[in-house]
Amino acid sequence: MSDIYVLAIPEIRHDWVNDPANILRRIREMATPRGHSVVPISTLAQFQELVENPPRNAVVINAHGEAIPLPHQEEGNWLSFIRKVGMNVRNHGWIWTSITGYPFHYYGPETNRIPQPYMAGLATFLSVAEPEIEIIPIPGDLMRLTADGNRALEKIEVQISPQLRVGRGFFWRNVTPTSFFTSGTAHGACSVQIGEGFFVSCGIGANDLGHPNADQESDRRLADLSLAFTLAVCESNLEREFVGCENDENRFRENVIVPLLGEMDSLESALYIRENLGKTLCSTKSIILMRKNILLCKFLQERFIRMLGETKQATPEQ
C-alpha cells in the first residue's frame, strides 16, 4: 500500500487525544513490522505541501483527534483548505482517517480549543462527494464491534471489549458506508467512499475505552483502532479493484499489477512471484519492496501468466 502519513505536529492544537506524538509512536510501532512505511507530518509547512501537491493513493491519519492542523496562511480560509483535503480524497484516491470524536470540529495552529460552527468542517469535507453526503451526529450510543471490526483488529493482533459506548456517531444520508466496524443505532466507526478515495471515521473516545481523560494508554488504543480500520479499508479497496478489472486486462494491468509490484515488501511473497511469474514482473530491488501475502500471489498467479505469457521458472532481472 502507499505510505501512511501521520499528522502529528508539536504544539498544534488537538482534542480528544493526549498527545499526537503518542499516536504516531504507536502507529509506527504497529505498522512498520507489518511492512508499512510511516511518514510523520511534523510541521504545518509539510502538511501544506502534502495538500497542495497530493500524492496518489496516500493514506493520511490525523493524530490530532477532533482538530485539524491549519497552516497559518489558511487561517482566514479554513473551510476552503478542508475542501482541498476532501478533493484529494475524491480525485487522488486518498484514504483520510479521523481517529476519534467529530472530524474537523476544531482547527488552527493555536493550542486552545475554539469550536467552529457546528459540523461545518465535516460538512465541507463531505460536500465534495457526488451526490453530496449528509450526516446527522448522534452523541453517545452503545455499540458492538461487527465481524469486520473484529477481523480488522485480529489482523494487527489487538483486542478490545466487543461492546462499548461510542461518544460520536452518525447517521449517513446519500451514501451507504463501505465498511461497518461497529453496529448500533448510529454508525460509530465506518468508512465511506468519496470518489476515488475513502473517509474512515472512528468516533470512539478515551472515556469510551474506560479512561476518564485522554492519556498515553488511551492514545495507544485509539491508534490501534484507527490503524486497524484503515488497513482494513486499504485491503477491501484492493479487492474491489480486482473485481472491477477482472474482465479488462489493460485496466487490470494499470490498476492492479503495476501498483502491486511497486508496493509489495514481503520477501516471502516476492520469492513466490519470482519462482512462478517470470522475470519482467520482478527485479532484485522490487523483491525487497514487496508486501502482499502468499494467498494474494496465488490468486493473481494464473492471471499474470495468462496475460504476460511468462514462464514459471524465469530468473528475475538483476
C-alpha positions as CSV (number, residue, x, y, z in Angstrom):
1,M,0.0,0.0,0.0
2,S,1.0,3.7,-0.2
3,D,2.9,5.4,2.6
4,I,0.9,6.1,5.8
5,Y,1.2,9.8,6.5
6,V,0.5,10.6,10.2
7,L,-0.3,14.2,11.1
8,A,1.4,14.8,14.4
9,I,2.6,18.4,14.7
10,P,4.1,19.5,18.0
11,E,2.5,22.4,19.8
12,I,-0.5,22.5,17.5
13,R,-4.0,22.1,18.9
14,H,-5.5,18.7,19.4
15,D,-8.7,17.4,21.0
16,W,-9.8,14.1,22.5
17,V,-6.2,12.8,22.4
18,N,-3.5,13.4,25.0
19,D,-0.6,13.9,22.6
20,P,-0.4,13.3,18.8
21,A,3.1,12.1,19.3
22,N,1.7,9.1,21.2
23,I,-0.5,8.2,18.3
24,L,2.4,8.5,15.8
25,R,4.7,6.4,18.0
26,R,2.1,3.6,18.3
27,I,1.2,3.5,14.6
28,R,4.8,3.3,13.7
29,E,5.3,0.5,16.3
30,M,2.4,-1.5,14.9
31,A,2.7,-0.7,11.2
32,T,6.4,-0.9,10.5
33,P,6.9,-4.6,11.4
34,R,4.0,-5.3,9.1
35,G,5.7,-3.8,6.1
36,H,4.1,-0.4,6.0
37,S,6.1,2.8,5.7
38,V,5.1,5.5,8.2
39,V,5.8,9.1,7.2
40,P,5.3,11.7,10.0
41,I,4.0,15.1,9.1
42,S,5.6,17.2,11.8
43,T,5.3,20.8,10.6
44,L,2.5,22.9,9.1
45,A,4.6,23.5,6.1
46,Q,4.8,19.8,5.4
47,F,1.1,19.5,5.7
48,Q,0.5,22.4,3.4
49,E,2.8,20.7,0.8
50,L,1.0,17.4,1.1
51,V,-2.3,19.0,0.5
52,E,-1.2,21.3,-2.3
53,N,0.8,18.6,-4.1
54,P,-1.1,15.5,-3.3
55,P,0.5,12.1,-4.0
56,R,-1.8,9.4,-5.5
57,N,-3.4,6.9,-3.1
58,A,-2.0,8.5,0.1
59,V,-3.2,7.2,3.4
60,V,-3.4,10.1,5.9
61,I,-4.2,9.5,9.6
62,N,-5.0,12.7,11.6
63,A,-3.5,12.2,15.1
64,H,-4.9,15.5,16.3
65,G,-8.3,14.0,17.0
66,E,-11.3,16.4,16.6
67,A,-8.9,19.2,15.4
68,I,-7.3,19.6,12.1
69,P,-4.0,21.5,11.9
70,L,-4.3,24.6,9.8
71,P,-1.3,26.3,8.1
72,H,-1.0,29.9,9.1
73,Q,-1.8,31.2,5.6
74,E,-5.1,29.4,5.6
75,E,-6.4,30.8,8.9
76,G,-8.9,33.1,7.2
77,N,-10.0,30.5,4.7
78,W,-10.2,27.3,6.8
79,L,-13.2,25.8,5.0
80,S,-11.5,26.2,1.6
81,F,-8.5,24.3,3.0
82,I,-10.7,21.5,4.3
83,R,-12.4,21.3,0.9
84,K,-9.0,20.8,-0.7
85,V,-8.4,17.8,1.6
86,G,-11.8,16.4,0.5
87,M,-10.9,16.9,-3.1
88,N,-7.7,15.0,-2.6
89,V,-9.7,12.1,-1.3
90,R,-12.1,12.3,-4.2
91,N,-9.7,12.9,-7.1
92,H,-6.4,11.4,-5.9
93,G,-7.6,8.3,-4.1
94,W,-6.6,9.4,-0.6
95,I,-7.8,7.5,2.5
96,W,-8.3,10.0,5.2
97,T,-8.8,8.7,8.8
98,S,-10.2,10.5,11.7
99,I,-9.2,8.7,14.8
100,T,-11.7,9.9,17.4
101,G,-14.7,12.2,18.0
102,Y,-16.2,14.5,15.4
103,P,-13.8,15.1,12.5
104,F,-12.8,18.7,11.6
105,H,-14.6,20.0,14.6
106,Y,-11.8,22.4,15.5
107,Y,-9.0,23.9,13.5
108,G,-6.0,26.1,13.8
109,P,-2.4,26.3,14.9
110,E,-3.4,27.5,18.3
111,T,-3.4,25.1,21.2
112,N,-6.6,26.5,22.8
113,R,-9.9,25.0,22.0
114,I,-12.1,27.3,19.9
115,P,-15.1,25.5,18.5
116,Q,-16.1,26.2,14.9
117,P,-19.7,26.4,13.6
118,Y,-21.2,23.1,14.4
119,M,-20.3,20.3,11.9
120,A,-19.3,22.9,9.3
121,G,-15.8,21.4,8.8
122,L,-17.1,17.9,8.3
123,A,-20.0,19.1,6.1
124,T,-17.5,20.9,3.9
125,F,-15.2,17.9,3.7
126,L,-18.1,15.7,2.7
127,S,-19.6,18.2,0.2
128,V,-17.1,17.2,-2.5
129,A,-18.9,13.8,-2.9
130,E,-21.4,13.2,-5.7
131,P,-24.1,13.2,-4.6
132,E,-23.2,15.3,-1.6
133,I,-23.1,13.3,1.6
134,E,-25.1,14.5,4.6
135,I,-24.6,13.4,8.2
136,I,-26.7,13.6,11.4
137,P,-24.5,13.5,14.5
138,I,-25.5,11.1,17.3
139,P,-23.6,11.8,20.5
140,G,-23.2,8.8,22.9
141,D,-24.5,5.4,21.9
142,L,-23.9,1.8,22.9
143,M,-22.5,-0.3,20.1
144,R,-20.8,-3.6,19.4
145,L,-17.9,-4.4,17.2
146,T,-19.0,-6.0,13.9
147,A,-17.4,-9.0,12.3
148,D,-15.5,-6.6,10.1
149,G,-14.4,-4.7,13.2
150,N,-13.2,-7.8,15.0
151,R,-11.5,-9.1,11.9
152,A,-9.6,-5.8,11.4
153,L,-8.3,-5.9,15.0
154,E,-7.4,-9.5,14.8
155,K,-5.1,-8.8,11.8
156,I,-3.0,-6.5,13.9
157,E,-3.4,-8.7,17.0
158,V,-5.3,-6.3,19.1
159,Q,-8.3,-6.9,21.4
160,I,-10.9,-4.6,22.9
161,S,-14.3,-5.2,24.6
162,P,-16.8,-6.3,21.9
163,Q,-19.4,-3.9,23.4
164,L,-18.6,-0.3,24.1
165,R,-20.0,3.2,24.2
166,V,-19.2,5.3,21.2
167,G,-19.1,9.0,22.0
168,R,-19.5,10.3,18.5
169,G,-21.6,8.5,15.9
170,F,-23.5,9.4,12.7
171,F,-26.5,8.7,10.5
172,W,-25.4,8.9,6.9
173,R,-27.5,10.2,4.0
174,N,-26.9,9.7,0.3
175,V,-24.3,7.1,0.9
176,T,-24.0,3.6,2.3
177,P,-20.8,3.0,4.2
178,T,-18.5,0.5,2.5
179,S,-17.4,-1.0,5.9
180,F,-19.1,-1.1,9.3
181,F,-16.7,-1.6,12.2
182,T,-19.3,-1.1,14.9
183,S,-23.1,-1.7,14.9
184,G,-25.8,0.2,16.9
185,T,-28.4,2.9,16.4
186,A,-25.8,5.0,14.6
187,H,-22.5,4.3,12.9
188,G,-19.6,4.9,15.3
189,A,-16.8,3.5,13.2
190,C,-17.1,3.0,9.5
191,S,-15.8,4.0,6.1
192,V,-17.5,5.8,3.2
193,Q,-16.3,6.1,-0.4
194,I,-15.7,9.6,-1.8
195,G,-14.9,9.5,-5.5
196,E,-11.6,7.5,-5.9
197,G,-10.8,7.5,-2.1
198,F,-12.3,6.8,1.3
199,F,-13.1,8.5,4.6
200,V,-12.6,6.4,7.7
201,S,-14.4,7.8,10.8
202,C,-13.8,6.4,14.3
203,G,-15.9,8.2,16.9
204,I,-14.7,6.2,19.8
205,G,-13.1,8.4,22.6
206,A,-10.9,7.9,25.6
207,N,-13.8,7.7,28.0
208,D,-15.5,5.1,25.8
209,L,-12.4,2.9,26.5
210,G,-12.5,3.4,30.2
211,H,-10.3,6.4,30.6
212,P,-11.9,9.5,32.2
213,N,-9.4,11.7,30.4
214,A,-7.2,11.1,27.4
215,D,-3.8,9.7,28.5
216,Q,-0.9,7.8,26.9
217,E,-2.8,4.4,27.2
218,S,-6.0,5.7,25.6
219,D,-3.9,7.2,22.8
220,R,-2.3,3.8,22.2
221,R,-5.7,2.2,22.0
222,L,-7.1,4.9,19.7
223,A,-4.0,4.4,17.4
224,D,-4.7,0.6,17.3
225,L,-8.3,1.1,16.4
226,S,-7.7,3.7,13.7
227,L,-4.8,1.8,12.2
228,A,-6.8,-1.5,12.1
229,F,-9.8,0.1,10.4
230,T,-7.6,2.0,8.0
231,L,-5.7,-1.1,6.9
232,A,-9.0,-3.0,6.5
233,V,-10.2,-0.3,4.1
234,C,-7.0,-0.5,2.1
235,E,-7.4,-4.2,1.8
236,S,-11.1,-4.1,0.8
237,N,-10.3,-1.4,-1.8
238,L,-7.7,-3.6,-3.4
239,E,-10.2,-6.4,-3.6
240,R,-12.7,-4.1,-5.3
241,E,-10.0,-3.2,-7.9
242,F,-9.7,-6.9,-8.7
243,V,-13.4,-7.3,-9.2
244,G,-13.7,-4.1,-11.3
245,C,-10.8,-5.1,-13.6
246,E,-11.3,-8.8,-14.0
247,N,-12.7,-8.6,-17.5
248,D,-10.4,-5.8,-18.7
249,E,-6.8,-6.9,-18.9
250,N,-5.4,-3.4,-19.7
251,R,-7.2,-1.9,-16.8
252,F,-6.2,-4.8,-14.6
253,R,-2.5,-4.3,-15.6
254,E,-2.7,-0.5,-14.9
255,N,-4.7,-0.5,-11.7
256,V,-3.6,-3.7,-10.0
257,I,-0.4,-5.2,-11.4
258,V,1.7,-2.0,-11.5
259,P,0.7,-0.7,-8.1
260,L,1.1,-4.1,-6.6
261,L,4.6,-4.7,-7.8
262,G,5.6,-1.2,-6.8
263,E,4.3,-1.6,-3.3
264,M,4.9,-5.1,-2.1
265,D,7.5,-5.7,0.6
266,S,7.1,-9.2,1.8
267,L,10.2,-11.2,0.9
268,E,8.2,-14.5,1.1
269,S,5.6,-13.2,-1.4
270,A,8.3,-11.7,-3.7
271,L,10.1,-15.1,-3.8
272,Y,6.8,-16.8,-4.7
273,I,6.3,-14.4,-7.6
274,R,10.0,-14.7,-8.6
275,E,9.6,-18.5,-8.8
276,N,6.3,-18.6,-10.6
277,L,5.7,-15.5,-12.6
278,G,8.7,-14.5,-14.6
279,K,11.5,-12.0,-14.9
280,T,9.6,-9.0,-16.3
281,L,7.5,-8.9,-13.1
282,C,10.3,-8.7,-10.6
283,S,13.8,-7.3,-10.0
284,T,16.1,-7.8,-7.1
285,K,15.2,-4.3,-5.9
286,S,11.4,-4.9,-6.1
287,I,11.8,-8.1,-4.1
288,I,12.8,-6.0,-1.1
289,L,9.8,-3.7,-1.5
290,M,7.1,-6.4,-1.9
291,R,4.3,-6.7,0.7
292,K,1.3,-8.8,-0.3
293,N,0.9,-12.3,1.2
294,I,1.1,-15.7,-0.5
295,L,-2.7,-16.1,-0.8
296,L,-2.8,-12.9,-2.9
297,C,0.0,-14.1,-5.1
298,K,-1.7,-17.4,-5.7
299,F,-4.9,-15.5,-6.5
300,L,-3.1,-13.5,-9.1
301,Q,-0.8,-16.2,-10.5
302,E,-3.0,-17.6,-13.2
303,R,-4.0,-14.2,-14.5
304,F,-0.4,-12.9,-14.5
305,I,0.8,-15.9,-16.5
306,R,-2.1,-15.8,-19.0
307,M,-1.7,-12.0,-19.5
308,L,2.0,-11.7,-19.8
309,G,2.9,-15.2,-21.2
310,E,5.8,-15.6,-18.7
311,T,7.4,-18.9,-17.9
312,K,7.1,-20.1,-14.4
313,Q,10.8,-20.6,-13.8
314,A,12.3,-17.4,-15.4
315,T,15.0,-15.7,-13.5
316,P,14.3,-12.0,-12.5
317,E,16.4,-9.2,-13.8
318,Q,19.3,-8.2,-11.6
